[in-house]
Amino acid sequence: MCTHALLSFKKHGTLKESSATRAIYRFHVRQKEVCRYWASRIMKSVVLVCFALVLIGVGLSVTSLATPYWLHWNYNDGFNYSSRGHHGLWKFCENGYCWTYSARDIPYFPAWFNAVRAFAVASVVLSLPVVLLLAVSCERTPGRGLQISAKVLAVQALFYIISLAVYAAEMHPRDPASFGYSFILGWLAVAAFIAEAAVFLCVNRRLSMGASYNQLV
């Protein structure tokens, strides 16, 4: 009798323990599914924010590159001569007349000016792989894409810094000439590229930590 009661207790106890284990397992599985769902939504939102930041940097750099206000001046000798104008990397304007630089003019430009244009164009062109990487990251794990994009953005910033620094060193304008808004937008683009690279690296680090946590759960 006692033996039968003891066996019955062990059997029911094992069943209760097994049911509790299955309930806990189902809870953990459900919890992981919810975490993965919200992690996916958050990742896509993060990628969209990063994409918007890239568009800001691209807009600043393209505007700086395309507009003819890297330098402007307003000179008057007080007698018969006056000169008022501005120029950029592709156009020169003076006293209301403008000339667009053509391929035939390139051999007559100093080497430093061609280098300035080349580095500025290369910096803008590098925006294309960043945009493509972010577009691919919307459908896949964005961590790797953000890491590579941050490195490309750092190279972009370096190229534009070289372009701006060489231009400033060679032109070193004095009164009545001064740097125009196109030149200033170039530095703002550099700041945007650096800030974007820092944000991308921070987000990538957070995503990596979140992925490690999900594997442990």
MOBEL-V314890 format. One record per backbone hydrogen bond with DSSP energy under -0.5 kcal/mol. CO is the residue of the C=O (numbers start at 0). NH is the residue of the N-H. E is the energy in kcal/mol with one decimal. If there is no record, write none. Layout:
co: {CO/CO}
nh: {NH/NH}
e: {E/E}
This chain:
co: {0/1/2/3/4/5/6/7/8/9/10/11/12/13/14/15/16/17/18/19/20/21/22/23/24/25/26/27/28/29/30/31/32/33/34/35/36/37/38/39/40/41/42/43/44/45/46/47/48/49/50/51/52/53/54/55/56/57/58/59/60/61/62/66/68/68/69/70/71/72/74/80/82/83/84/85/86/86/89/90/91/92/93/96/98/101/101/102/104/104/105/109/109/110/111/112/113/114/115/116/117/118/119/120/121/123/124/125/126/127/128/129/130/131/132/133/135/135/140/141/142/143/144/145/146/147/148/149/150/151/152/153/154/155/156/157/158/159/160/161/162/163/164/165/166/167/173/175/177/179/180/181/182/183/184/185/186/187/188/189/190/191/192/193/194/195/196/197/198/199/200/201/202/203/204/205/206/207/208/209/210/211/212}
nh: {4/5/6/7/8/9/10/11/12/13/14/15/16/17/18/19/20/21/22/23/24/25/26/27/28/29/30/31/32/33/34/35/36/37/38/39/40/41/42/43/44/45/46/47/48/49/50/51/52/53/54/55/56/57/58/59/60/61/62/63/64/65/66/68/181/182/179/86/177/84/82/76/74/94/72/92/69/70/100/87/98/85/96/93/91/104/105/105/107/108/108/112/113/114/115/116/117/118/119/120/121/122/123/124/125/126/127/129/130/131/132/133/134/135/136/137/138/139/144/145/146/147/148/149/150/151/152/153/154/155/156/157/158/159/160/161/162/163/164/165/166/167/168/169/170/171/176/73/71/183/184/185/186/187/188/189/190/191/192/193/194/195/196/197/198/199/200/201/202/203/204/205/206/207/208/209/210/211/212/213/214/215/216}
e: {-2.3/-2.4/-2.2/-2.1/-2.2/-2.2/-2.2/-2.5/-2.5/-2.2/-2.0/-2.5/-2.4/-2.5/-2.4/-2.3/-2.1/-2.3/-2.2/-2.4/-2.4/-2.7/-2.2/-2.3/-2.5/-2.5/-2.5/-2.3/-2.1/-2.5/-2.4/-2.7/-2.2/-2.5/-2.5/-2.2/-2.1/-2.7/-2.6/-2.1/-2.0/-2.7/-2.5/-2.1/-2.2/-2.6/-2.4/-2.1/-2.1/-2.2/-2.1/-1.7/-2.0/-2.9/-2.6/-2.2/-2.4/-2.8/-2.1/-2.3/-2.4/-2.5/-2.0/-0.9/-1.4/-0.9/-1.6/-2.3/-2.4/-2.0/-3.1/-2.2/-4.0/-3.6/-2.5/-2.9/-1.6/-1.8/-2.6/-2.8/-3.0/-2.0/-2.0/-2.9/-2.7/-1.3/-0.6/-0.6/-1.4/-0.7/-1.4/-0.5/-1.6/-2.1/-2.3/-2.2/-2.4/-2.6/-2.0/-2.6/-2.5/-2.0/-1.9/-2.7/-1.7/-1.7/-1.7/-1.0/-2.4/-2.4/-2.5/-2.2/-2.2/-2.4/-2.0/-1.0/-1.2/-1.0/-0.6/-2.8/-2.0/-2.2/-2.4/-2.2/-1.4/-2.2/-2.7/-1.8/-1.8/-2.5/-2.6/-2.1/-2.6/-2.3/-2.3/-2.3/-2.2/-2.7/-2.9/-2.5/-2.0/-2.6/-2.5/-2.1/-2.5/-2.1/-3.0/-0.7/-2.5/-1.6/-2.8/-1.4/-1.4/-2.0/-2.4/-1.9/-2.4/-2.3/-2.6/-2.4/-2.5/-2.7/-2.4/-2.2/-2.5/-2.8/-2.2/-2.2/-2.8/-2.7/-2.1/-2.3/-2.7/-2.2/-2.2/-2.4/-2.5/-2.1/-1.9/-2.3/-1.6/-1.2/-1.7}
